[in-house]
Amino acid sequence: LGIGYGLGTLVGDVGDIPYAAFVAPGLMATAAMNGALFESTFNLFFKLKYAKTFDAILATPLGPSDIAVGEVSWALTRGLLYAVAFLVVMLLLGLVLSPWGILMVPGALLIGLAAASIGMAATTFMRKWQDFDLVTVVTMPLFLFSGTFFPISVYPDWLATIVEFTPLYRGVHMLRAFSTGEVDVVVLFDIAYLSALGLIGVAITARRLRRLLLR
């Protein structure tokens, strides 16, 4: 309400859509990323370093790959709750402009998959709580400059090109396309990009957990 309608009264329309309808998918993508990321970093670090949860799990027939998939799945559950809540609010406020909007939920899950798997992979390299300051160092610029609040066309060409290859921008672009109905072939690239990040992250996490827990 504050950003979409408060600030939106000063900004006006972005292209041919109201500012609230422009910014809402960006905030939804950010919420999905943060929900999955924090679950797969802080909580995973505690279970790995202090609670020794994974050591107990490995006493069962489960292996490191099962742990990686299970942790990502749980992080996606949290991301799903965030996404559904956001979509309900957007529907109530009339900010979903196309029937394609229903695809925002699986789209948000895809964003969560990429965030959770990369976050988990990074967490396996962290040694102390202070290392998590790096999470904020990465996520805050992504939140502010990934097309969440304004089109990246305002950037110089070289900077816009860099932003286009960041995971949150790809997620924002995908959800905004579904919300507004402006779905094009670039959305397929968004899906492939985020899926690849998710698979790479899970593979790295499984390998790192095997090295940390089975040495």
N, C-alpha and C positions, 0 to 999 in steps of 0.2 A: 504493500500500500504506500509506504513512504517513498520508495524509489520509483515504482511504476507510475503512481498517480501524483505524489508530491513533487518529485523532480520532473516527472513527465509533463506537468503543466508548464514548466519552463522550457523543456526541450521540444515539445510538440511531437509530430509524427517523424518516424524514421523510414524514409522511403514512402510507402503507401500504407504503413501500418502504425497504429498508436504505439507510443513509447512503452507503455505497460506490456503490450503484447510482444514487443521486441525483446524486452529485458527478462520477462518471466522464464522463457526456455533456458536462457543463460544461467539464471539463478538455480533452476532445476538441475541443470548439468553440474553446476558447482556443488550443490547439495549432495547429489549422487556420488560425486568424486570424493568429497570430504567424508561422508558417512562410511564408505568402503575403505578409504585410505586410513582413517584413524583406527578403525577396527583391526586393520591388518598390520598396523605398525606398533602403536603403544601396547595394545593388548597382547599381540603376538610376542613382543619383546619380553613382557612380564612372564608369559607362559614358558618362553624358551629359556630365559636366564634365571628366573627366581622360583616360579612354581614347579618347574621341571615337569610340566604336563606332558610334553612330547616324549620324554624318557619313559614315562609310564605307558603311554600309548604304544611305544615300540615293543613293550613286553607282550603285546597281543599280536595276532597275525598281520596287523596293519604295518605299512612301511612309510618311508618319508614322502613318497608320491601321494599316498592316501592322505597324509597330514596336510600337504600343500593344497590338495583339491578340497579337503574339508574346510580348511581355514578360509580359502577364497569363497567357498559356498556360503559360509556363515557371514562373511563380510558383505556378500551380495544380498543376503537377507536384510541386513541393515540398510543398504543402499536402496532396496526395493521399497521399504517402508517410507524412506524419504521421498522417493519418486512418486509413489501413490498419493501421499499427502499433498505434494506439490500439484499433481495433476488435478486432484479434487478441488483445490483452491482456485486453480486456473479456470476450471470448468464453471465454478460458481461465479467467478468474476467475468466470465465471457471472454477469456483471453486465448482460448483454443479456437483458431479460425478455420480449421479444416478437419474433416473426418480422419485424415491421416494422423491426427493428434493422439489417437489410441496407441500408436506405435512409439510414443514417447516413453512408455514404461519399459518395453524391452530395450529401447535405445539407452535409457538410463542404466539399465542392468549391464549393458555392454560397456558403458563408461565406468561403472563400478568394477567390472572385471579387469579392465586395463589398470585402473588405479590400485585395486587391491593386490593384484599380482606383482606389479612393479614395486609397490610399497612393501610387500612381503620380502621380495628379493633384496631390496635395500636394507631392510631390518636385519637380515641375517648377517650383514656386514657391520652392524653397529655394536659398539662395545659398552657404551654407557648412556644414561638418560640424556646427557647434554648433547649427544649426537642428534637428537630429535629436533634440535633447533634448525637443522638443515631442511627438515620437512616444511617448516614455515617459510624458510628462505625460498623454497621452490614453489610452494602452493600459493603464496600471496601474490607474486607477480602474475602467475597463471590466472588467478581470480580477477585481477584488475585489468589485465591487458589481452585476454583471449577472446575479445569480441563480446564479452558479457554485457557491457554497458554501452558500447558504441561500436560501429562498424570498423573493421581494421583498415578500411580504405582511407582513413585519416592518417595512417602511417606512411612513412617513406616506403618505396617499393621493396628495398632490401629488408626492412624490418618486418613488413607485412609477410614477406616470403618465409622468414624465420618463424613467425607466429603461426602461420598456416600448418606447420609441421609439429606443433605442440599438441599433446593429447587432449587437453581441455578445449582448445579451439575446435578440433575435429568433432568433439562431442557437442559443443554449443551449436556448431553449424548443422549437425544432424538433427538435434531436437528442434531447432528453429525451423528447419525445413519441414519437419513433420507437423509442427504447430501451425505454420502459416499455409501449408499445402504447396509450398514451392519446392517440390521434390524433383531433383534432377540426378544425373548420372554421378555427380560428385558425392552424393550420399553413399553410393556403393564403395567409394574410396574411404569414406569415413568408417564404414562398417569393417572393411578389410583391415584398415590401419589399427583400429582399436582391438579387433580380434587377434591380430598378430602380436600386439603388445601384451595382451592377456596370456596367450600361449607361451610367449617367450618368458614372461615373468614367472609363470607356474613352473616351467622347466628349470629355470635358474634356481628358484626356491627349493624345488625337490632335490636338486643336486647339492645345494648348500646345506640343507638339512641332513642329507645323507652324510656329508662330510663332518658336520658339527656333532651329530648324534651317534654316529656309528664308528667313530675313530677309536 
